[in-house]
Amino acid sequence: YVFFAEEGGNTAYTLYLSENYFSKNDIIALARSVHFNEGAFELNRNIPMSEPNPSSLTGLAEAHQKVSFSIFIPTMVPAWLVTEHLSIDEGPPTLVKVDYLTKD
């Protein structure tokens, strides 16, 4: 895992990387190469949020049976996004992708 955050802040970015494909030196180089735009850690509390219903996501139950790793689905997303569908790319590496669309 790679975490990016500001000390004392309440916003963070997390990257999940497979140790099968990235060495410790690769991850350190990646972390050192990241540059954030001004305001990247400012949470805009004026954005309306909604709680998607993961059980309504087509293919989630099937994906849990097909992959050997945990699948994390966001619990809060901007209110104007809706889940479209979930897909599995059996790779290698195996990837689980959730697509979101705007409501309009």
C-alpha distances in whole Angstrom, upper triangle without the diagonal:
4,7,10,13,17,18,20,19,18,16,12,10,7,6,5,6,9,9,13,13,11,12,11,13,12,9,11,14,12,11,14,16,15,18,18,21,24,23,19,19,22,22,25,26,29,27,29,26,26,25,25,26,24,27,28,26,28,26,23,25,26,22,21,24,23,19,18,15,14,15,14,17,17,20,21,22,24,28,29,26,27,25,27,26,23,23,22,21,22,21,20,17,17,16,17,18,20,23,24,27,29,32,35
4,7,10,14,15,18,17,16,14,10,8,6,5,7,8,11,12,15,14,12,13,11,12,11,8,9,11,9,7,11,12,11,14,15,18,20,20,16,16,19,20,23,25,28,26,28,25,26,25,26,27,25,28,30,27,30,28,26,28,29,25,24,27,26,22,21,18,17,18,16,18,18,20,21,21,24,27,28,26,27,26,28,27,24,25,23,23,24,23,22,19,20,18,19,20,21,23,24,27,29,32,34
4,7,10,12,14,13,13,10,7,6,5,7,9,11,15,16,19,18,16,16,14,16,15,11,11,14,12,9,12,13,11,13,13,16,18,17,14,12,16,16,20,22,25,23,25,23,24,24,24,27,25,28,30,28,30,29,26,29,30,26,25,29,28,24,24,20,19,19,16,18,17,19,19,20,22,25,27,25,26,26,28,27,25,26,25,25,26,25,25,22,22,20,21,21,22,23,24,27,28,31,33
4,7,10,12,11,11,9,6,5,6,9,12,14,17,19,22,21,18,19,16,17,16,13,12,14,12,8,11,12,9,10,10,13,14,14,11,9,13,14,18,20,23,22,24,22,24,24,25,28,26,30,31,29,32,31,28,31,32,29,28,32,31,27,27,23,22,21,19,20,18,20,19,20,21,25,26,24,27,26,28,28,27,28,27,27,29,28,27,24,25,23,23,22,23,24,24,27,27,30,32
4,6,9,7,8,6,5,7,9,12,15,17,21,22,25,24,21,22,20,20,20,16,15,17,15,12,13,15,12,12,10,13,13,12,10,7,11,12,16,18,21,20,23,21,24,24,25,28,27,31,32,30,33,33,30,33,34,31,30,34,33,30,29,26,24,23,20,21,19,20,19,20,21,24,26,25,27,27,30,30,29,30,30,30,32,31,31,28,28,26,25,25,25,26,25,28,28,30,32
4,6,5,8,8,8,10,13,16,19,21,25,25,29,28,25,25,22,23,22,19,18,19,18,14,15,16,14,13,11,13,12,11,10,7,10,12,16,17,21,21,24,23,25,26,28,31,30,34,35,33,36,36,34,36,38,34,34,37,37,34,33,29,27,27,24,24,22,23,21,22,22,26,27,27,30,30,33,33,32,33,34,34,36,35,34,31,32,29,29,28,28,29,28,30,30,32,34
4,5,9,10,10,13,15,18,21,23,26,27,30,30,27,26,23,24,24,21,19,21,20,16,17,19,17,16,15,17,15,14,14,11,13,14,18,19,23,23,26,25,27,28,30,32,32,35,37,35,39,38,36,38,40,36,35,39,39,35,34,31,29,28,25,26,24,24,23,24,25,28,30,30,32,33,36,36,35,36,36,37,38,37,37,34,34,32,32,31,31,32,31,33,33,35,37
4,7,9,11,14,16,20,23,25,28,29,33,32,29,29,27,27,27,24,23,25,23,20,20,22,20,19,17,18,17,15,15,11,12,13,17,17,21,22,24,23,26,26,29,31,31,35,36,35,38,39,36,38,40,37,36,39,40,36,35,32,29,29,26,26,23,23,22,23,24,27,29,29,32,32,35,36,35,37,37,38,39,39,38,36,36,33,32,32,31,32,31,33,32,34,37
4,6,8,12,14,18,21,24,27,28,32,31,28,29,26,27,27,23,22,24,22,19,20,21,18,17,15,16,14,12,11,8,8,9,13,14,18,18,21,20,23,23,26,28,28,32,33,32,35,36,33,35,37,34,34,37,37,34,34,30,27,27,23,23,20,20,19,20,20,23,26,26,28,29,32,33,32,34,34,35,37,37,36,34,33,31,30,29,28,29,27,29,29,31,33
4,7,10,13,17,19,23,26,27,31,30,28,29,27,28,27,23,23,25,23,19,21,22,19,18,16,17,16,13,12,8,8,8,11,12,16,16,18,17,19,20,22,25,25,28,30,29,32,33,30,32,34,32,31,34,35,32,31,28,25,24,20,20,17,17,15,17,17,20,23,23,25,26,29,30,29,31,32,33,35,35,35,32,31,29,27,26,25,26,25,27,26,28,30
4,7,10,14,17,20,23,25,28,27,25,27,25,26,24,21,21,22,20,17,19,20,16,16,13,14,13,11,9,6,7,7,10,11,15,15,17,15,18,18,20,23,23,27,28,27,30,30,28,30,32,29,29,32,32,30,29,26,23,22,18,18,15,15,14,14,15,19,21,20,23,23,26,27,26,28,29,30,32,32,32,29,29,26,24,23,22,23,22,24,23,26,28
4,7,10,13,16,20,21,25,24,21,23,21,22,21,17,17,19,16,14,16,17,14,14,12,14,14,12,9,7,10,10,13,15,18,17,19,17,19,19,21,23,23,26,28,26,29,29,26,29,30,27,27,30,30,27,27,23,21,19,16,17,14,15,15,15,17,20,22,21,23,23,26,26,25,26,27,27,29,29,29,26,25,23,22,21,21,22,21,24,24,26,29
4,7,10,13,17,19,22,20,18,20,19,20,18,15,15,17,14,11,14,15,11,12,11,13,15,13,10,9,12,12,15,17,20,18,20,18,20,20,20,23,22,25,26,24,27,27,24,27,28,25,25,28,27,24,24,21,19,17,15,15,13,15,15,15,16,20,21,20,22,21,23,24,22,23,24,24,26,25,25,22,22,20,19,18,18,19,19,22,22,25,27
4,7,10,13,15,18,17,16,17,16,18,16,12,14,16,13,11,14,15,12,14,13,16,18,17,13,13,16,15,18,20,23,21,22,20,21,20,20,22,21,24,25,23,25,25,22,25,26,22,22,25,24,21,21,17,16,15,12,14,13,15,16,16,18,22,23,21,22,21,23,23,21,22,21,22,23,22,22,19,19,17,17,16,17,19,19,22,24,26,29
4,6,10,12,15,14,12,14,14,15,13,10,12,14,10,10,13,14,12,14,14,17,20,19,15,15,19,18,21,23,25,23,25,22,23,22,22,24,21,25,26,23,25,24,21,24,25,21,21,24,23,19,19,15,15,14,12,14,14,17,18,18,20,23,24,22,23,21,23,22,20,20,19,19,20,19,19,16,16,14,15,15,16,18,19,22,24,27,30
4,7,10,12,12,11,13,13,15,13,10,13,15,12,12,16,16,15,18,18,21,24,23,19,19,22,21,24,26,28,26,27,24,24,23,22,23,20,23,25,22,24,22,20,22,22,18,18,21,19,16,15,12,12,12,11,14,14,17,19,19,22,25,26,23,23,21,23,21,18,18,17,17,18,17,16,13,13,12,13,14,15,18,20,23,25,28,31
4,6,9,8,7,10,10,13,10,8,12,13,11,12,15,16,15,19,19,23,25,25,21,22,25,25,27,29,31,29,30,27,28,26,25,26,23,26,27,24,25,23,21,23,23,19,19,21,20,16,15,13,13,14,14,17,18,21,22,22,25,28,29,26,26,24,25,23,20,19,17,16,16,15,14,11,12,12,13,15,17,20,22,25,28,31,33
4,5,6,6,9,11,13,11,10,14,15,14,15,18,19,18,22,23,26,29,29,25,25,29,28,31,32,35,32,33,30,30,28,27,27,24,26,28,25,26,23,21,23,22,18,18,20,18,14,13,11,13,14,15,18,20,23,25,25,28,31,31,28,28,25,26,24,20,19,17,15,15,13,11,9,11,11,13,16,19,21,24,27,30,33,36
4,5,5,6,8,11,10,9,13,15,14,15,18,19,19,23,25,28,31,31,27,27,30,31,33,35,38,35,36,33,33,31,30,31,28,30,32,29,29,27,25,26,25,22,21,22,20,17,15,13,15,17,18,21,23,26,28,28,31,34,35,32,32,29,30,28,24,23,20,19,18,16,14,11,14,15,17,19,22,25,28,31,34,37,39
4,6,8,11,13,12,12,15,17,16,18,21,21,22,25,27,30,33,33,30,30,33,33,36,38,40,37,38,35,35,33,32,32,28,30,32,29,29,26,25,26,24,21,21,22,19,16,14,14,16,18,20,23,25,28,30,30,33,36,36,33,32,30,30,27,24,22,19,17,15,13,11,9,12,14,17,19,23,25,28,32,35,38,40
4,7,10,12,9,10,14,14,13,16,18,18,19,23,25,28,31,31,28,28,32,32,35,36,39,36,37,34,34,33,31,32,29,31,32,29,29,26,25,27,25,22,22,23,21,17,17,15,18,19,20,23,25,28,30,29,32,35,35,31,32,29,29,27,23,21,19,16,15,13,10,9,12,13,16,18,22,24,27,30,33,36,38
4,7,8,6,6,10,11,10,12,15,15,16,20,22,25,29,29,26,26,30,30,33,35,37,35,36,34,34,33,32,33,30,32,34,30,31,29,27,29,28,24,24,26,23,20,19,17,19,20,21,23,25,28,29,29,31,35,35,32,32,30,30,28,25,24,21,19,19,16,14,12,15,15,18,20,23,25,28,31,33,37,39
4,5,5,6,9,10,11,12,14,15,17,21,23,27,30,30,27,27,31,32,35,37,39,37,39,36,37,36,35,36,33,35,37,34,34,32,30,32,31,27,27,29,26,23,21,20,21,23,23,26,27,30,32,32,34,37,38,35,35,33,34,32,29,27,25,23,22,19,17,15,18,19,22,24,27,29,31,34,37,40,42
4,5,5,6,9,10,11,12,14,16,20,22,26,28,29,26,25,29,30,33,35,38,36,38,36,37,35,35,36,33,36,38,35,36,34,32,33,33,29,28,30,28,25,23,21,22,24,24,27,27,30,31,31,34,37,38,35,36,34,35,33,30,29,27,25,25,22,20,18,21,21,24,25,28,30,32,35,37,40,43
4,5,5,6,9,10,11,12,15,18,21,25,27,28,25,26,29,31,34,36,39,37,39,37,38,37,37,38,36,38,40,37,38,36,34,36,35,32,31,33,31,27,26,24,25,26,26,29,29,32,33,33,35,38,39,36,37,36,36,35,32,31,29,27,27,24,22,20,23,23,26,27,29,31,33,36,38,41,43
4,6,5,6,9,10,11,13,16,19,23,26,27,24,24,28,29,32,35,37,35,37,35,36,35,34,36,33,36,37,34,35,33,31,33,33,29,29,31,29,25,24,22,23,24,24,26,27,30,31,30,32,36,36,33,34,32,33,32,29,28,26,24,24,21,19,17,20,20,23,24,26,28,30,33,35,38,40
4,5,5,6,9,10,11,15,17,21,23,24,21,21,25,26,29,31,34,32,34,32,33,32,32,33,31,34,35,32,33,31,29,32,31,28,27,30,28,24,23,20,21,22,21,24,24,27,28,27,29,33,33,31,32,30,31,30,27,27,25,23,24,21,19,17,20,19,21,22,24,26,28,31,33,36,38
4,5,5,6,9,10,14,16,20,22,24,21,21,25,26,29,32,34,33,35,33,35,34,34,36,33,36,38,35,36,35,33,35,35,31,31,33,31,28,26,24,24,25,24,26,26,29,29,29,31,35,35,33,35,33,34,33,31,30,28,27,27,25,23,21,23,23,25,25,27,29,31,33,35,38,40
4,5,5,6,9,12,15,19,22,23,20,21,25,27,30,32,35,33,36,34,36,35,35,37,35,38,39,36,37,36,34,36,36,32,32,35,32,29,28,26,26,26,26,28,28,31,31,30,32,35,35,33,35,33,34,33,31,30,29,27,27,25,23,21,24,23,25,26,28,29,30,33,35,38,40
4,5,5,7,10,13,17,20,21,18,19,22,24,27,29,32,30,32,31,32,32,31,33,31,34,35,32,34,32,31,33,33,29,30,32,30,27,26,23,24,24,23,24,24,27,27,26,28,32,32,29,31,30,31,30,28,27,26,24,25,22,21,19,21,20,22,22,24,25,27,29,31,34,36
4,5,6,9,11,15,17,19,16,16,20,21,24,27,30,28,31,29,31,30,31,33,31,34,35,32,34,33,31,34,34,30,30,33,31,28,27,24,24,24,22,24,23,26,26,25,27,31,31,29,31,30,31,31,29,28,27,26,27,25,24,21,23,22,23,23,25,26,27,30,31,34,36
4,6,8,11,15,17,19,16,17,21,23,26,29,31,30,33,32,34,34,34,36,34,38,39,36,38,37,35,37,37,34,34,36,35,31,31,28,27,27,26,28,27,29,29,28,29,33,33,32,34,33,34,34,32,31,31,29,30,28,27,24,27,25,27,27,28,29,30,32,33,37,38
4,7,10,13,16,18,16,17,21,23,25,29,31,29,32,31,33,33,33,36,34,37,38,35,37,36,34,37,37,33,34,36,34,31,31,28,28,27,26,27,26,29,29,27,28,32,32,30,32,31,33,32,31,30,29,28,29,27,26,24,26,24,26,25,27,27,28,30,31,35,36
4,7,10,13,15,12,14,17,19,22,25,27,25,28,27,29,30,30,33,31,35,35,32,34,33,32,35,35,31,32,35,33,30,30,27,26,25,24,25,23,26,25,24,25,28,28,27,29,28,30,30,28,28,28,27,29,26,26,23,25,23,24,23,24,25,25,27,28,31,33
4,7,10,12,10,12,15,18,20,23,25,24,27,27,29,30,30,33,32,36,36,34,36,35,34,37,37,34,34,37,36,33,33,30,29,28,26,26,24,27,25,24,24,28,28,27,29,29,31,31,30,30,30,29,31,29,29,27,28,26,27,25,26,26,26,27,28,31,32
4,7,8,6,8,11,14,16,19,21,20,24,23,26,27,28,31,30,34,34,32,34,34,33,36,37,33,34,37,36,33,33,30,28,27,24,24,22,24,22,21,21,25,25,24,27,27,29,30,29,30,30,30,32,30,30,28,29,26,26,24,25,24,24,25,25,28,29
4,6,6,9,11,13,15,18,20,19,22,23,26,27,28,32,31,35,35,33,35,35,34,37,38,35,36,39,38,35,36,32,31,29,26,26,23,25,23,21,20,24,24,23,27,27,29,30,30,31,32,31,34,32,33,30,31,28,28,26,26,25,24,25,24,27,28
4,6,8,9,12,13,17,18,18,22,23,26,28,29,33,33,36,36,34,37,38,36,39,40,37,38,41,40,38,38,35,33,31,28,27,25,26,23,22,21,24,24,24,28,29,31,33,32,34,35,35,37,36,36,34,34,31,31,29,28,27,26,27,26,28,29
4,5,5,8,10,13,15,15,18,19,23,25,26,30,30,34,34,32,35,36,34,37,39,36,36,40,39,36,37,33,31,29,26,25,22,23,20,19,18,21,21,22,25,27,29,31,31,32,34,34,36,36,36,33,33,30,30,27,26,26,24,25,23,26,27
4,6,8,10,13,15,15,18,18,21,23,24,27,27,31,31,29,32,33,31,34,35,32,33,36,35,33,33,30,28,26,23,22,19,20,18,17,16,20,20,20,23,24,27,28,28,29,30,30,33,32,32,30,30,27,26,24,23,23,21,23,22,25,26
4,6,9,12,15,15,18,17,20,22,23,27,27,30,31,29,32,33,31,34,35,32,32,36,35,33,33,29,27,25,22,21,18,19,17,17,16,20,21,21,24,25,28,29,28,30,31,31,34,33,33,30,30,27,27,25,24,24,23,24,23,26,27
4,6,9,12,12,15,16,19,21,23,27,27,31,31,30,33,34,32,35,37,34,34,38,37,35,35,31,29,27,24,23,19,20,17,16,15,18,20,20,24,25,28,30,29,31,33,34,36,36,36,33,33,30,29,27,25,25,23,24,23,25,26
4,6,9,9,12,12,16,17,20,23,24,28,28,27,30,31,29,32,34,32,32,35,35,33,34,30,27,25,21,20,16,16,13,13,12,15,17,18,21,22,25,27,27,29,31,32,35,35,35,33,32,28,27,25,23,23,21,22,20,22,24
4,5,6,10,11,14,17,19,23,24,28,28,27,30,32,30,33,35,33,33,37,37,35,36,32,29,27,23,21,17,17,14,13,11,13,15,16,20,22,25,27,28,30,32,33,36,36,37,34,34,30,28,26,24,23,20,20,19,20,21
4,5,8,9,13,15,18,22,23,27,27,26,30,32,30,32,35,33,33,37,37,35,36,32,29,27,23,21,17,16,13,12,11,12,15,16,19,22,25,27,28,31,33,35,37,38,39,36,35,31,29,27,24,24,21,21,19,20,22
4,6,9,13,16,18,22,24,27,27,27,30,32,30,33,36,34,34,38,38,37,38,35,31,29,25,23,19,18,14,13,10,11,13,15,19,21,24,27,28,31,34,35,39,39,40,38,36,33,30,28,25,24,21,20,18,18,19
4,6,10,13,15,19,21,24,24,23,26,29,27,30,32,31,31,35,35,34,35,32,29,26,22,19,16,15,11,10,7,8,9,12,15,18,21,23,25,28,30,32,35,36,37,34,33,29,27,24,21,20,17,17,14,15,16
4,7,11,13,16,19,22,21,21,24,27,25,28,31,29,30,33,34,33,34,31,28,25,22,19,15,14,10,9,6,5,8,10,13,16,19,22,24,27,30,32,35,36,37,35,33,29,26,24,21,19,16,16,13,13,15
4,7,10,13,15,18,18,18,21,24,22,25,27,26,26,30,31,29,31,28,24,21,18,15,11,10,6,6,4,4,8,9,11,14,17,20,21,24,27,29,32,33,34,32,30,26,23,21,18,17,14,15,13,13,16
4,6,10,12,15,14,15,19,21,19,22,25,24,24,27,28,27,29,26,23,20,17,13,10,8,6,6,6,5,8,9,9,12,15,17,19,22,25,28,30,32,33,31,29,25,22,20,16,16,13,14,13,12,15
4,7,9,12,12,13,16,19,16,19,22,21,21,24,25,25,26,23,20,17,14,11,8,6,5,7,9,8,11,10,10,11,15,16,17,21,23,26,28,30,32,29,27,23,20,18,15,16,13,15,15,14,18
4,6,9,9,9,13,15,13,16,18,18,18,21,23,22,24,21,18,15,13,9,8,6,7,7,10,9,11,9,7,8,11,12,14,17,20,23,25,27,29,27,24,21,17,16,12,13,11,12,13,13,17
4,6,6,7,11,13,11,13,16,16,16,19,21,21,23,21,17,14,13,10,10,8,10,11,13,12,14,12,10,9,12,12,13,17,19,23,25,27,29,27,24,21,17,16,13,14,13,15,16,15,19
4,5,5,9,10,8,10,13,12,12,15,17,17,19,17,14,11,10,7,9,8,11,12,15,15,16,13,11,9,11,11,10,14,16,19,21,24,25,24,20,18,14,13,11,13,12,15,17,17,21
4,5,8,9,7,8,11,12,12,14,17,17,19,18,15,13,13,10,12,12,14,15,18,18,19,16,13,11,13,12,12,15,17,21,22,25,27,25,22,19,16,16,13,15,15,17,19,19,23
4,6,9,8,10,12,13,14,16,18,19,21,20,18,15,15,12,13,13,15,15,17,16,17,14,11,9,10,10,11,14,17,20,22,25,27,26,23,20,16,15,12,13,13,15,17,16,20
4,6,6,9,11,11,12,15,16,16,19,18,16,12,12,10,12,13,14,14,17,16,17,13,10,7,8,6,7,10,13,17,19,22,24,22,19,16,13,12,9,10,11,13,16,16,19
4,6,8,9,10,12,14,14,16,19,18,17,14,15,13,15,16,18,18,20,19,19,16,12,9,8,6,6,9,12,15,17,21,23,22,18,16,13,12,10,11,12,14,17,18,21
4,6,5,6,9,10,10,12,15,15,15,12,14,13,16,17,20,19,22,22,22,18,15,12,11,7,6,7,9,13,14,18,20,19,15,14,10,11,10,12,14,17,20,21,24
4,5,5,6,9,10,11,13,13,11,9,10,10,13,14,17,17,21,21,21,18,15,12,12,9,7,9,10,14,15,18,20,19,15,13,10,10,9,12,14,17,20,21,24
4,5,5,7,9,11,13,13,12,10,13,12,16,17,20,21,24,24,25,21,18,15,15,12,10,12,12,16,16,19,21,20,16,15,12,14,13,16,18,21,24,24,28
4,5,5,6,9,12,13,13,11,14,14,18,20,23,23,26,26,26,23,20,16,16,12,10,10,10,13,13,17,19,18,14,14,11,13,13,16,19,22,25,26,29
4,5,5,6,9,10,10,8,11,12,16,18,21,21,24,25,25,22,19,15,15,12,8,8,7,10,11,14,16,15,11,10,8,10,11,14,17,20,24,25,28
4,6,6,8,8,8,7,10,12,16,17,21,21,25,26,27,23,21,17,18,14,11,12,10,13,13,16,17,16,12,12,10,13,13,17,19,23,26,27,30
4,6,8,10,10,11,14,16,19,21,24,25,28,29,30,26,24,20,20,17,14,13,11,14,13,16,17,17,13,14,12,15,16,20,22,25,29,30,33
4,7,9,11,11,15,16,20,22,25,26,29,30,30,26,24,20,20,16,13,11,9,11,9,13,14,13,10,11,10,13,15,18,22,25,28,30,33
4,6,8,9,12,15,18,21,24,24,28,29,30,26,24,20,20,17,13,12,9,10,9,11,12,11,8,9,9,12,15,18,21,25,28,30,33
4,7,9,13,16,19,22,25,26,29,31,32,28,26,23,23,20,16,15,12,13,11,13,13,12,9,11,11,15,17,21,24,27,31,32,36
4,7,10,13,16,18,22,23,26,28,29,26,24,21,22,19,15,15,12,14,13,14,14,12,10,10,10,13,15,19,22,25,28,30,34
4,6,10,13,15,18,20,23,25,26,23,22,19,20,18,14,15,13,15,15,16,17,14,12,11,10,13,14,18,20,23,26,28,31
4,6,10,12,15,16,20,22,23,19,18,15,16,14,11,12,11,13,14,16,17,14,12,10,8,10,10,14,16,20,22,24,28
4,7,9,12,13,17,19,20,17,16,14,16,14,12,14,14,16,17,19,19,17,14,12,10,10,10,13,15,18,21,22,26
4,6,9,10,14,15,17,14,13,10,13,12,10,13,14,17,19,20,21,19,16,13,10,10,8,11,12,15,17,19,22
4,6,7,10,12,14,12,12,10,14,14,13,16,17,19,22,23,24,22,19,16,13,12,10,12,11,14,16,17,21
4,7,10,12,14,12,12,12,15,16,15,18,20,23,25,26,28,25,23,20,17,15,13,15,13,16,17,18,21
4,7,9,11,10,11,12,15,17,17,20,22,25,27,28,29,27,25,21,19,17,14,15,13,15,15,16,19
4,6,8,7,9,10,13,15,16,19,21,23,26,27,29,26,24,21,18,16,12,12,10,11,11,12,16
4,6,6,9,11,14,17,18,21,24,26,29,30,31,29,27,23,21,18,15,14,10,11,9,11,13
4,5,8,11,14,17,19,22,25,27,31,32,34,31,29,26,23,20,16,15,11,11,9,9,11
4,7,10,13,16,18,21,24,27,30,31,33,31,29,25,22,19,16,13,10,8,5,5,8
4,7,9,12,14,17,21,23,26,27,29,27,25,22,19,15,12,10,6,5,5,6,9
4,6,9,12,15,19,21,25,26,28,27,24,20,17,14,10,9,5,5,6,6,10
4,6,8,12,15,18,21,23,25,23,21,17,14,11,7,6,4,6,9,10,13
4,7,10,14,16,20,22,24,23,20,17,14,11,7,5,5,6,9,10,13
4,7,10,13,16,19,21,20,17,14,11,8,6,6,7,9,13,14,17
4,7,10,13,15,18,17,13,10,7,6,4,6,9,12,16,17,20
4,7,10,12,15,14,11,8,6,5,7,8,12,14,18,20,23
4,6,9,11,11,7,6,5,6,9,11,15,18,22,24,26
4,5,8,8,6,5,6,8,11,13,17,20,23,26,28
4,6,7,4,6,9,11,14,17,20,23,27,29,32
3,4,5,7,10,12,16,18,22,24,28,31,33
3,5,8,12,14,18,20,24,27,30,33,35
4,6,10,12,16,19,22,25,29,31,34
4,7,10,14,16,20,23,27,29,32
4,6,10,13,16,19,23,25,28
4,7,10,13,17,20,23,25
4,6,10,13,17,19,22
4,7,10,14,16,19
4,7,10,13,15
4,7,9,12
4,6,9
4,6
4
